[in-house]
Amino acid sequence: QVQFVESGGGLVQPGGSLRLSCAASGIIFSNAVMGWYRQAPGKERELVATITNGGSTNYADSVKGRFTISRDNAEHTVYLQMNSLKPEDTAVYYCTAESTRTKRKYWGQGTQVTVSS
């Protein structure tokens, strides 16, 4: 059973920073593509960033240059450093793990990020 422990969300002012963490268990972490998605109220869920087991990254255009995804394979944890936050970054952020072997994607429970003055 795949489980996630997400943390780091909260309320921050525009221009501020937050760091999300997601610890995964029940999956061979080193064989998983890890990612972050988000869903704002009234909008569809969208990709934020992904990182392969080799460290290759992919970002949505809207967050390039502001967000950084990283992973610690020893700690089975993926991070999302978010800088220069904007009100439009407000959303529930979801951690994901996709097995490179089965291609099945697992989702965390989500953590709320609110950017507001």
C-alpha positions as CSV (number, residue, x, y, z in Angstrom):
1,Q,0.0,0.0,0.0
2,V,1.5,3.3,-1.1
3,Q,1.2,6.1,1.4
4,F,2.4,9.7,1.5
5,V,3.0,12.2,4.2
6,E,2.8,15.7,2.8
7,S,3.8,18.8,4.7
8,G,4.8,22.4,4.3
9,G,1.7,24.0,3.0
10,G,0.2,27.1,4.5
11,L,-0.6,30.8,4.1
12,V,2.1,33.1,2.7
13,Q,2.2,36.6,1.3
14,P,2.9,37.3,-2.3
15,G,6.6,37.2,-3.0
16,G,7.1,34.8,-0.2
17,S,8.4,31.2,-0.2
18,L,7.3,27.8,0.9
19,R,8.8,24.3,0.8
20,L,6.6,21.3,0.4
21,S,7.8,17.9,1.4
22,C,6.3,14.5,0.6
23,A,7.6,11.3,2.2
24,A,6.5,8.1,0.3
25,S,6.3,4.5,1.5
26,G,5.1,1.3,0.0
27,I,6.7,1.9,-3.4
28,I,10.2,1.3,-4.7
29,F,11.1,5.0,-4.5
30,S,14.2,4.8,-6.6
31,N,12.1,3.4,-9.5
32,A,9.4,6.1,-9.3
33,V,9.0,9.3,-11.1
34,M,7.9,11.8,-8.4
35,G,5.9,14.8,-9.1
36,W,3.7,17.6,-7.8
37,Y,0.3,18.6,-9.2
38,R,-2.0,21.3,-8.1
39,Q,-5.7,22.2,-8.3
40,A,-7.1,25.6,-7.8
41,P,-10.8,26.2,-7.0
42,G,-12.9,25.9,-10.1
43,K,-10.0,24.7,-12.2
44,E,-8.7,21.4,-13.5
45,R,-5.8,19.7,-11.8
46,E,-2.5,20.6,-13.5
47,L,1.1,19.4,-13.6
48,V,3.6,21.6,-11.6
49,A,6.8,19.6,-11.8
50,T,8.2,16.1,-12.1
51,I,11.6,14.5,-11.3
52,T,12.9,11.1,-12.5
53,N,15.0,8.8,-10.5
54,G,18.0,10.1,-12.4
55,G,17.2,13.7,-11.5
56,S,15.8,14.9,-14.7
57,T,13.2,17.6,-14.1
58,N,10.2,19.0,-15.9
59,Y,8.2,22.1,-15.0
60,A,5.0,23.9,-16.0
61,D,5.8,27.1,-17.8
62,S,3.9,29.0,-15.1
63,V,6.4,28.0,-12.4
64,K,9.7,27.8,-14.3
65,G,12.4,29.9,-12.6
66,R,10.4,30.1,-9.4
67,F,9.9,26.5,-8.3
68,T,12.4,23.8,-7.8
69,I,11.7,20.1,-7.4
70,S,14.2,17.8,-5.8
71,R,14.3,14.3,-4.3
72,D,16.2,12.4,-1.6
73,N,16.2,8.8,-2.6
74,A,17.7,7.7,0.8
75,E,14.8,9.4,2.7
76,H,12.2,8.5,0.1
77,T,11.2,12.2,0.0
78,V,10.4,14.7,-2.7
79,Y,10.5,18.4,-2.2
80,L,9.0,21.4,-3.9
81,Q,10.8,24.7,-3.2
82,M,8.4,27.6,-4.2
83,N,9.8,31.1,-4.4
84,S,8.3,34.4,-5.6
85,L,4.9,33.1,-4.9
86,K,1.9,34.7,-6.6
87,P,-1.8,34.7,-5.7
88,E,-2.4,32.5,-8.7
89,D,-0.3,29.8,-7.1
90,T,-3.0,29.3,-4.6
91,A,-4.2,25.7,-4.8
92,V,-4.2,22.3,-3.2
93,Y,-0.8,20.7,-4.1
94,Y,-0.7,16.9,-4.6
95,C,2.4,14.7,-4.4
96,T,2.5,11.9,-7.0
97,A,4.6,8.8,-7.5
98,E,4.5,6.9,-10.8
99,S,6.1,3.5,-11.0
100,T,8.4,3.2,-14.0
101,R,7.6,-0.5,-14.1
102,T,3.8,-0.6,-13.9
103,K,3.2,3.1,-15.0
104,R,0.6,3.3,-12.2
105,K,0.4,6.7,-10.6
106,Y,-0.3,7.2,-6.9
107,W,-1.6,10.4,-5.4
108,G,-1.1,12.0,-2.0
109,Q,-3.9,13.6,0.0
110,G,-3.0,17.1,-0.9
111,T,-1.8,20.1,1.0
112,Q,-3.2,23.6,0.8
113,V,-1.1,26.6,-0.3
114,T,-2.6,30.0,-0.1
115,V,-0.9,33.1,-1.4
116,S,-2.6,36.2,-0.1
117,S,-1.8,39.5,1.6
